Amino acid sequence: MALSDLQIRKAPIREKPYKLSDGGGLFLLVKPNASKLWQQKYRYHGKERLLSHGQYPDVSLAQAR
């Protein structure tokens, strides 16, 4: 299920970091210090890699996609 801007803004802060998935490997990492980071998982030569796109709201949902 694709994320909406409202879901991102209202994402609760928890004791441990957690992910909100947007699909296609893109997700928002919500950290306990209230920072929200865009990251994307992908595979290169059979190995899983992680690409960071930036911090929300500096990088919007549309830009991250």
PDB file with SEQRES, HELIX, SHEET and CRYST1 records, atoms N, CA, C and O in Angstrom:
SEQRES   1 A   65  MET ALA LEU SER ASP LEU GLN ILE ARG LYS ALA PRO ILE          
SEQRES   2 A   65  ARG GLU LYS PRO TYR LYS LEU SER ASP GLY GLY GLY LEU          
SEQRES   3 A   65  PHE LEU LEU VAL LYS PRO ASN ALA SER LYS LEU TRP GLN          
SEQRES   4 A   65  GLN LYS TYR ARG TYR HIS GLY LYS GLU ARG LEU LEU SER          
SEQRES   5 A   65  HIS GLY GLN TYR PRO ASP VAL SER LEU ALA GLN ALA ARG          
HELIX    1 AA1 ASP A    5  ARG A    9  1                                   5    
HELIX    2 AA2 LEU A   61  ALA A   64  1                                   4    
SHEET    1 AA1 4 TYR A  18  GLY A  23  0                                        
SHEET    2 AA1 4 LEU A  26  VAL A  30 -1                                        
SHEET    3 AA1 4 LYS A  36  TYR A  44 -1                                        
SHEET    4 AA1 4 LYS A  47  TYR A  56 -1                                        
CRYST1    1.000    1.000    1.000  90.00  90.00  90.00 P 1           1          
ATOM      1  N   MET A   1       0.835  -1.175   0.000  1.00  0.00           N  
ATOM      2  CA  MET A   1       0.000   0.000   0.000  1.00  0.00           C  
ATOM      3  C   MET A   1       0.885   1.246   0.000  1.00  0.00           C  
ATOM      4  O   MET A   1       1.830   1.338   0.784  1.00  0.00           O  
ATOM      5  N   ALA A   2       0.591   2.173  -0.848  1.00  0.00           N  
ATOM      6  CA  ALA A   2       1.375   3.408  -0.967  1.00  0.00           C  
ATOM      7  C   ALA A   2       1.099   4.336   0.215  1.00  0.00           C  
ATOM      8  O   ALA A   2      -0.018   4.395   0.730  1.00  0.00           O  
ATOM      9  N   LEU A   3       2.112   5.040   0.622  1.00  0.00           N  
ATOM     10  CA  LEU A   3       1.995   6.006   1.721  1.00  0.00           C  
ATOM     11  C   LEU A   3       1.333   7.286   1.242  1.00  0.00           C  
ATOM     12  O   LEU A   3       1.366   7.616   0.056  1.00  0.00           O  
ATOM     13  N   SER A   4       0.735   7.996   2.180  1.00  0.00           N  
ATOM     14  CA  SER A   4       0.220   9.331   1.896  1.00  0.00           C  
ATOM     15  C   SER A   4       0.981  10.314   2.788  1.00  0.00           C  
ATOM     16  O   SER A   4       1.592   9.925   3.783  1.00  0.00           O  
ATOM     17  N   ASP A   5       0.933  11.580   2.416  1.00  0.00           N  
ATOM     18  CA  ASP A   5       1.627  12.594   3.192  1.00  0.00           C  
ATOM     19  C   ASP A   5       1.053  12.679   4.607  1.00  0.00           C  
ATOM     20  O   ASP A   5       1.793  12.915   5.562  1.00  0.00           O  
ATOM     21  N   LEU A   6      -0.248  12.488   4.744  1.00  0.00           N  
ATOM     22  CA  LEU A   6      -0.893  12.525   6.059  1.00  0.00           C  
ATOM     23  C   LEU A   6      -0.383  11.392   6.956  1.00  0.00           C  
ATOM     24  O   LEU A   6      -0.123  11.611   8.139  1.00  0.00           O  
ATOM     25  N   GLN A   7      -0.239  10.179   6.401  1.00  0.00           N  
ATOM     26  CA  GLN A   7       0.282   9.046   7.166  1.00  0.00           C  
ATOM     27  C   GLN A   7       1.706   9.323   7.655  1.00  0.00           C  
ATOM     28  O   GLN A   7       2.066   8.958   8.774  1.00  0.00           O  
ATOM     29  N   ILE A   8       2.497   9.961   6.822  1.00  0.00           N  
ATOM     30  CA  ILE A   8       3.887  10.257   7.178  1.00  0.00           C  
ATOM     31  C   ILE A   8       3.938  11.285   8.300  1.00  0.00           C  
ATOM     32  O   ILE A   8       4.671  11.108   9.273  1.00  0.00           O  
ATOM     33  N   ARG A   9       3.164  12.355   8.169  1.00  0.00           N  
ATOM     34  CA  ARG A   9       3.170  13.408   9.184  1.00  0.00           C  
ATOM     35  C   ARG A   9       2.679  12.906  10.537  1.00  0.00           C  
ATOM     36  O   ARG A   9       3.166  13.353  11.575  1.00  0.00           O  
ATOM     37  N   LYS A  10       1.705  11.970  10.535  1.00  0.00           N  
ATOM     38  CA  LYS A  10       1.125  11.477  11.783  1.00  0.00           C  
ATOM     39  C   LYS A  10       1.762  10.184  12.275  1.00  0.00           C  
ATOM     40  O   LYS A  10       1.229   9.551  13.186  1.00  0.00           O  
ATOM     41  N   ALA A  11       2.876   9.779  11.701  1.00  0.00           N  
ATOM     42  CA  ALA A  11       3.549   8.546  12.127  1.00  0.00           C  
ATOM     43  C   ALA A  11       3.997   8.685  13.582  1.00  0.00           C  
ATOM     44  O   ALA A  11       4.714   9.626  13.923  1.00  0.00           O  
ATOM     45  N   PRO A  12       3.582   7.758  14.435  1.00  0.00           N  
ATOM     46  CA  PRO A  12       3.941   7.872  15.857  1.00  0.00           C  
ATOM     47  C   PRO A  12       5.415   7.573  16.099  1.00  0.00           C  
ATOM     48  O   PRO A  12       6.048   6.832  15.347  1.00  0.00           O  
ATOM     49  N   ILE A  13       5.940   8.160  17.156  1.00  0.00           N  
ATOM     50  CA  ILE A  13       7.318   7.921  17.570  1.00  0.00           C  
ATOM     51  C   ILE A  13       7.303   6.735  18.524  1.00  0.00           C  
ATOM     52  O   ILE A  13       6.479   6.688  19.438  1.00  0.00           O  
ATOM     53  N   ARG A  14       8.200   5.779  18.325  1.00  0.00           N  
ATOM     54  CA  ARG A  14       8.289   4.585  19.167  1.00  0.00           C  
ATOM     55  C   ARG A  14       9.673   4.489  19.784  1.00  0.00           C  
ATOM     56  O   ARG A  14      10.571   5.262  19.449  1.00  0.00           O  
ATOM     57  N   GLU A  15       9.836   3.534  20.688  1.00  0.00           N  
ATOM     58  CA  GLU A  15      11.124   3.341  21.367  1.00  0.00           C  
ATOM     59  C   GLU A  15      12.215   2.877  20.412  1.00  0.00           C  
ATOM     60  O   GLU A  15      13.385   3.217  20.589  1.00  0.00           O  
ATOM     61  N   LYS A  16      11.838   2.105  19.408  1.00  0.00           N  
ATOM     62  CA  LYS A  16      12.807   1.571  18.451  1.00  0.00           C  
ATOM     63  C   LYS A  16      12.472   2.081  17.053  1.00  0.00           C  
ATOM     64  O   LYS A  16      11.310   2.368  16.766  1.00  0.00           O  
ATOM     65  N   PRO A  17      13.474   2.199  16.179  1.00  0.00           N  
ATOM     66  CA  PRO A  17      13.206   2.623  14.795  1.00  0.00           C  
ATOM     67  C   PRO A  17      12.311   1.607  14.075  1.00  0.00           C  
ATOM     68  O   PRO A  17      12.401   0.404  14.320  1.00  0.00           O  
ATOM     69  N   TYR A  18      11.457   2.104  13.194  1.00  0.00           N  
ATOM     70  CA  TYR A  18      10.619   1.214  12.393  1.00  0.00           C  
ATOM     71  C   TYR A  18      10.450   1.796  10.992  1.00  0.00           C  
ATOM     72  O   TYR A  18      10.764   2.962  10.750  1.00  0.00           O  
ATOM     73  N   LYS A  19       9.952   0.970  10.077  1.00  0.00           N  
ATOM     74  CA  LYS A  19       9.839   1.349   8.671  1.00  0.00           C  
ATOM     75  C   LYS A  19       8.379   1.449   8.249  1.00  0.00           C  
ATOM     76  O   LYS A  19       7.538   0.652   8.663  1.00  0.00           O  
ATOM     77  N   LEU A  20       8.097   2.444   7.418  1.00  0.00           N  
ATOM     78  CA  LEU A  20       6.809   2.567   6.746  1.00  0.00           C  
ATOM     79  C   LEU A  20       7.071   2.354   5.260  1.00  0.00           C  
ATOM     80  O   LEU A  20       7.742   3.169   4.627  1.00  0.00           O  
ATOM     81  N   SER A  21       6.557   1.284   4.707  1.00  0.00           N  
ATOM     82  CA  SER A  21       6.845   0.921   3.322  1.00  0.00           C  
ATOM     83  C   SER A  21       5.961   1.682   2.346  1.00  0.00           C  
ATOM     84  O   SER A  21       4.776   1.902   2.596  1.00  0.00           O  
ATOM     85  N   ASP A  22       6.565   2.083   1.222  1.00  0.00           N  
ATOM     86  CA  ASP A  22       5.828   2.750   0.152  1.00  0.00           C  
ATOM     87  C   ASP A  22       5.735   1.870  -1.087  1.00  0.00           C  
ATOM     88  O   ASP A  22       4.911   2.136  -1.963  1.00  0.00           O  
ATOM     89  N   GLY A  23       6.545   0.846  -1.181  1.00  0.00           N  
ATOM     90  CA  GLY A  23       6.535  -0.047  -2.330  1.00  0.00           C  
ATOM     91  C   GLY A  23       7.761   0.147  -3.200  1.00  0.00           C  
ATOM     92  O   GLY A  23       8.359   1.223  -3.208  1.00  0.00           O  
ATOM     93  N   GLY A  24       8.134  -0.877  -3.924  1.00  0.00           N  
ATOM     94  CA  GLY A  24       9.288  -0.815  -4.807  1.00  0.00           C  
ATOM     95  C   GLY A  24      10.606  -0.686  -4.067  1.00  0.00           C  
ATOM     96  O   GLY A  24      11.595  -0.218  -4.633  1.00  0.00           O  
ATOM     97  N   GLY A  25      10.629  -1.099  -2.803  1.00  0.00           N  
ATOM     98  CA  GLY A  25      11.845  -1.020  -2.008  1.00  0.00           C  
ATOM     99  C   GLY A  25      12.004   0.289  -1.264  1.00  0.00           C  
ATOM    100  O   GLY A  25      12.903   0.414  -0.432  1.00  0.00           O  
ATOM    101  N   LEU A  26      11.144   1.283  -1.544  1.00  0.00           N  
ATOM    102  CA  LEU A  26      11.223   2.585  -0.886  1.00  0.00           C  
ATOM    103  C   LEU A  26      10.496   2.530   0.450  1.00  0.00           C  
ATOM    104  O   LEU A  26       9.384   2.010   0.543  1.00  0.00           O  
ATOM    105  N   PHE A  27      11.139   3.074   1.491  1.00  0.00           N  
ATOM    106  CA  PHE A  27      10.494   3.129   2.798  1.00  0.00           C  
ATOM    107  C   PHE A  27      10.961   4.353   3.569  1.00  0.00           C  
ATOM    108  O   PHE A  27      11.987   4.959   3.260  1.00  0.00           O  
ATOM    109  N   LEU A  28      10.182   4.695   4.576  1.00  0.00           N  
ATOM    110  CA  LEU A  28      10.495   5.805   5.466  1.00  0.00           C  
ATOM    111  C   LEU A  28      10.912   5.205   6.802  1.00  0.00           C  
ATOM    112  O   LEU A  28      10.139   4.475   7.422  1.00  0.00           O  
ATOM    113  N   LEU A  29      12.114   5.503   7.245  1.00  0.00           N  
ATOM    114  CA  LEU A  29      12.611   5.025   8.530  1.00  0.00           C  
ATOM    115  C   LEU A  29      12.290   6.080   9.580  1.00  0.00           C  
ATOM    116  O   LEU A  29      12.778   7.208   9.509  1.00  0.00           O  
ATOM    117  N   VAL A  30      11.460   5.702  10.562  1.00  0.00           N  
ATOM    118  CA  VAL A  30      11.064   6.622  11.634  1.00  0.00           C  
ATOM    119  C   VAL A  30      11.881   6.258  12.866  1.00  0.00           C  
ATOM    120  O   VAL A  30      11.787   5.144  13.382  1.00  0.00           O  
ATOM    121  N   LYS A  31      12.687   7.217  13.334  1.00  0.00           N  
ATOM    122  CA  LYS A  31      13.595   6.972  14.461  1.00  0.00           C  
ATOM    123  C   LYS A  31      13.014   7.522  15.764  1.00  0.00           C  
ATOM    124  O   LYS A  31      12.143   8.391  15.738  1.00  0.00           O  
ATOM    125  N   PRO A  32      13.494   7.018  16.899  1.00  0.00           N  
ATOM    126  CA  PRO A  32      12.990   7.480  18.202  1.00  0.00           C  
ATOM    127  C   PRO A  32      13.217   8.974  18.471  1.00  0.00           C  
ATOM    128  O   PRO A  32      12.495   9.564  19.275  1.00  0.00           O  
ATOM    129  N   ASN A  33      14.190   9.586  17.824  1.00  0.00           N  
ATOM    130  CA  ASN A  33      14.432  11.017  18.032  1.00  0.00           C  
ATOM    131  C   ASN A  33      13.553  11.880  17.115  1.00  0.00           C  
ATOM    132  O   ASN A  33      13.808  13.074  16.958  1.00  0.00           O  
ATOM    133  N   ALA A  34      12.533  11.284  16.519  1.00  0.00           N  
ATOM    134  CA  ALA A  34      11.529  11.930  15.666  1.00  0.00           C  
ATOM    135  C   ALA A  34      12.039  12.270  14.263  1.00  0.00           C  
ATOM    136  O   ALA A  34      11.330  12.945  13.517  1.00  0.00           O  
ATOM    137  N   SER A  35      13.232  11.834  13.877  1.00  0.00           N  
ATOM    138  CA  SER A  35      13.684  12.069  12.501  1.00  0.00           C  
ATOM    139  C   SER A  35      13.082  11.004  11.588  1.00  0.00           C  
ATOM    140  O   SER A  35      12.860   9.865  12.000  1.00  0.00           O  
ATOM    141  N   LYS A  36      12.827  11.389  10.364  1.00  0.00           N  
ATOM    142  CA  LYS A  36      12.220  10.503   9.368  1.00  0.00           C  
ATOM    143  C   LYS A  36      13.098  10.531   8.129  1.00  0.00           C  
ATOM    144  O   LYS A  36      13.303  11.590   7.536  1.00  0.00           O  
ATOM    145  N   LEU A  37      13.618   9.378   7.736  1.00  0.00           N  
ATOM    146  CA  LEU A  37      14.579   9.294   6.644  1.00  0.00           C  
ATOM    147  C   LEU A  37      14.062   8.407   5.520  1.00  0.00           C  
ATOM    148  O   LEU A  37      13.539   7.319   5.761  1.00  0.00           O  
ATOM    149  N   TRP A  38      14.215   8.886   4.285  1.00  0.00           N  
ATOM    150  CA  TRP A  38      13.859   8.083   3.116  1.00  0.00           C  
ATOM    151  C   TRP A  38      15.026   7.153   2.779  1.00  0.00           C  
ATOM    152  O   TRP A  38      16.168   7.598   2.668  1.00  0.00           O  
ATOM    153  N   GLN A  39      14.732   5.860   2.617  1.00  0.00           N  
ATOM    154  CA  GLN A  39      15.737   4.893   2.202  1.00  0.00           C  
ATOM    155  C   GLN A  39      15.113   3.926   1.211  1.00  0.00           C  
ATOM    156  O   GLN A  39      13.894   3.756   1.174  1.00  0.00           O  
ATOM    157  N   GLN A  40      15.957   3.296   0.412  1.00  0.00           N  
ATOM    158  CA  GLN A  40      15.481   2.353  -0.593  1.00  0.00           C  
ATOM    159  C   GLN A  40      16.421   1.165  -0.659  1.00  0.00           C  
ATOM    160  O   GLN A  40      17.640   1.321  -0.737  1.00  0.00           O  
ATOM    161  N   LYS A  41      15.831  -0.036  -0.626  1.00  0.00           N  
ATOM    162  CA  LYS A  41      16.604  -1.260  -0.773  1.00  0.00           C  
ATOM    163  C   LYS A  41      16.628  -1.640  -2.249  1.00  0.00           C  
ATOM    164  O   LYS A  41      15.628  -1.493  -2.953  1.00  0.00           O  
ATOM    165  N   TYR A  42      17.777  -2.129  -2.711  1.00  0.00           N  
ATOM    166  CA  TYR A  42      17.887  -2.624  -4.072  1.00  0.00           C  
ATOM    167  C   TYR A  42      18.975  -3.691  -4.115  1.00  0.00           C  
ATOM    168  O   TYR A  42      19.731  -3.853  -3.157  1.00  0.00           O  
ATOM    169  N   ARG A  43      19.048  -4.400  -5.201  1.00  0.00           N  
ATOM    170  CA  ARG A  43      20.064  -5.439  -5.368  1.00  0.00           C  
ATOM    171  C   ARG A  43      20.995  -5.062  -6.504  1.00  0.00           C  
ATOM    172  O   ARG A  43      20.561  -4.585  -7.553  1.00  0.00           O  
ATOM    173  N   TYR A  44      22.301  -5.286  -6.276  1.00  0.00           N  
ATOM    174  CA  TYR A  44      23.321  -5.025  -7.287  1.00  0.00           C  
ATOM    175  C   TYR A  44      24.279  -6.199  -7.263  1.00  0.00           C  
ATOM    176  O   TYR A  44      24.913  -6.468  -6.243  1.00  0.00           O  
ATOM    177  N   HIS A  45      24.386  -6.892  -8.373  1.00  0.00           N  
ATOM    178  CA  HIS A  45      25.196  -8.108  -8.481  1.00  0.00           C  
ATOM    179  C   HIS A  45      24.824  -9.126  -7.404  1.00  0.00           C  
ATOM    180  O   HIS A  45      25.687  -9.792  -6.831  1.00  0.00           O  
ATOM    181  N   GLY A  46      23.515  -9.231  -7.143  1.00  0.00           N  
ATOM    182  CA  GLY A  46      23.015 -10.219  -6.201  1.00  0.00           C  
ATOM    183  C   GLY A  46      23.141  -9.841  -4.733  1.00  0.00           C  
ATOM    184  O   GLY A  46      22.742 -10.620  -3.868  1.00  0.00           O  
ATOM    185  N   LYS A  47      23.683  -8.673  -4.431  1.00  0.00           N  
ATOM    186  CA  LYS A  47      23.826  -8.245  -3.036  1.00  0.00           C  
ATOM    187  C   LYS A  47      22.840  -7.122  -2.738  1.00  0.00           C  
ATOM    188  O   LYS A  47      22.627  -6.223  -3.551  1.00  0.00           O  
ATOM    189  N   GLU A  48      22.252  -7.198  -1.564  1.00  0.00           N  
ATOM    190  CA  GLU A  48      21.308  -6.172  -1.166  1.00  0.00           C  
ATOM    191  C   GLU A  48      22.060  -4.913  -0.740  1.00  0.00           C  
ATOM    192  O   GLU A  48      23.026  -4.978   0.020  1.00  0.00           O  
ATOM    193  N   ARG A  49      21.603  -3.770  -1.243  1.00  0.00           N  
ATOM    194  CA  ARG A  49      22.217  -2.473  -0.929  1.00  0.00           C  
ATOM    195  C   ARG A  49      21.133  -1.552  -0.383  1.00  0.00           C  
ATOM    196  O   ARG A  49      19.939  -1.817  -0.525  1.00  0.00           O  
ATOM    197  N   LEU A  50      21.570  -0.476   0.237  1.00  0.00           N  
ATOM    198  CA  LEU A  50      20.653   0.498   0.803  1.00  0.00           C  
ATOM    199  C   LEU A  50      21.046   1.891   0.317  1.00  0.00           C  
ATOM    200  O   LEU A  50      22.195   2.308   0.459  1.00  0.00           O  
ATOM    201  N   LEU A  51      20.081   2.604  -0.256  1.00  0.00           N  
ATOM    202  CA  LEU A  51      20.299   3.946  -0.775  1.00  0.00           C  
ATOM    203  C   LEU A  51      19.483   4.928   0.064  1.00  0.00           C  
ATOM    204  O   LEU A  51      18.287   4.723   0.267  1.00  0.00           O  
ATOM    205  N   SER A  52      20.119   5.989   0.550  1.00  0.00           N  
ATOM    206  CA  SER A  52      19.419   7.008   1.322  1.00  0.00           C  
ATOM    207  C   SER A  52      19.102   8.192   0.420  1.00  0.00           C  
ATOM    208  O   SER A  52      19.962   8.666  -0.324  1.00  0.00           O  
ATOM    209  N   HIS A  53      17.861   8.667   0.490  1.00  0.00           N  
ATOM    210  CA  HIS A  53      17.422   9.781  -0.347  1.00  0.00           C  
ATOM    211  C   HIS A  53      17.394  11.099   0.402  1.00  0.00           C  
ATOM    212  O   HIS A  53      17.408  12.158  -0.226  1.00  0.00           O  
ATOM    213  N   GLY A  54      17.356  11.067   1.719  1.00  0.00           N  
ATOM    214  CA  GLY A  54      17.332  12.301   2.506  1.00  0.00           C  
ATOM    215  C   GLY A  54      16.286  12.251   3.590  1.00  0.00           C  
ATOM    216  O   GLY A  54      15.607  11.242   3.783  1.00  0.00           O  
ATOM    217  N   GLN A  55      16.170  13.358   4.292  1.00  0.00           N  
ATOM    218  CA  GLN A  55      15.282  13.447   5.443  1.00  0.00           C  
ATOM    219  C   GLN A  55      13.947  14.067   5.037  1.00  0.00           C  
ATOM    220  O   GLN A  55      13.902  15.018   4.256  1.00  0.00           O  
ATOM    221  N   TYR A  56      12.871  13.518   5.575  1.00  0.00           N  
ATOM    222  CA  TYR A  56      11.547  14.099   5.403  1.00  0.00           C  
ATOM    223  C   TYR A  56      11.421  15.237   6.400  1.00  0.00           C  
ATOM    224  O   TYR A  56      11.796  15.015   7.552  1.00  0.00           O  
ATOM    225  N   PRO A  57      10.955  16.385   6.097  1.00  0.00           N  
ATOM    226  CA  PRO A  57      10.270  16.879   4.911  1.00  0.00           C  
ATOM    227  C   PRO A  57      11.187  17.562   3.890  1.00  0.00           C  
ATOM    228  O   PRO A  57      10.688  18.088   2.895  1.00  0.00           O  
ATOM    229  N   ASP A  58      12.515  17.573   4.100  1.00  0.00           N  
ATOM    230  CA  ASP A  58      13.425  18.178   3.109  1.00  0.00           C  
ATOM    231  C   ASP A  58      13.264  17.511   1.745  1.00  0.00           C  
ATOM    232  O   ASP A  58      13.318  18.171   0.708  1.00  0.00           O  
ATOM    233  N   VAL A  59      13.067  16.198   1.762  1.00  0.00           N  
ATOM    234  CA  VAL A  59      12.791  15.428   0.539  1.00  0.00           C  
ATOM    235  C   VAL A  59      11.329  14.975   0.661  1.00  0.00           C  
ATOM    236  O   VAL A  59      10.993  14.180   1.539  1.00  0.00           O  
ATOM    237  N   SER A  60      10.483  15.474  -0.208  1.00  0.00           N  
ATOM    238  CA  SER A  60       9.057  15.155  -0.131  1.00  0.00           C  
ATOM    239  C   SER A  60       8.792  13.728  -0.610  1.00  0.00           C  
ATOM    240  O   SER A  60       9.675  13.050  -1.136  1.00  0.00           O  
ATOM    241  N   LEU A  61       7.558  13.303  -0.410  1.00  0.00           N  
ATOM    242  CA  LEU A  61       7.140  11.969  -0.856  1.00  0.00           C  
ATOM    243  C   LEU A  61       7.275  11.847  -2.375  1.00  0.00           C  
ATOM    244  O   LEU A  61       7.759  10.828  -2.866  1.00  0.00           O  
ATOM    245  N   ALA A  62       6.864  12.849  -3.109  1.00  0.00           N  
ATOM    246  CA  ALA A  62       6.947  12.825  -4.576  1.00  0.00           C  
ATOM    247  C   ALA A  62       8.388  12.771  -5.047  1.00  0.00           C  
ATOM    248  O   ALA A  62       8.696  12.054  -5.999  1.00  0.00           O  
ATOM    249  N   GLN A  63       9.284  13.520  -4.395  1.00  0.00           N  
ATOM    250  CA  GLN A  63      10.704  13.503  -4.777  1.00  0.00           C  
ATOM    251  C   GLN A  63      11.329  12.156  -4.468  1.00  0.00           C  
ATOM    252  O   GLN A  63      12.129  11.658  -5.260  1.00  0.00           O  
ATOM    253  N   ALA A  64      10.990  11.563  -3.355  1.00  0.00           N  
ATOM    254  CA  ALA A  64      11.566  10.270  -2.984  1.00  0.00           C  
ATOM    255  C   ALA A  64      11.133   9.177  -3.964  1.00  0.00           C  
ATOM    256  O   ALA A  64      11.914   8.282  -4.288  1.00  0.00           O  
ATOM    257  N   ARG A  65       9.894   9.255  -4.430  1.00  0.00           N  
ATOM    258  CA  ARG A  65       9.419   8.262  -5.392  1.00  0.00           C  
ATOM    259  C   ARG A  65      10.147   8.421  -6.701  1.00  0.00           C  
ATOM    260  O   ARG A  65       9.889   7.675  -7.646  1.00  0.00           O  
TER     261      ARG A  65                                                      
END                                                                             
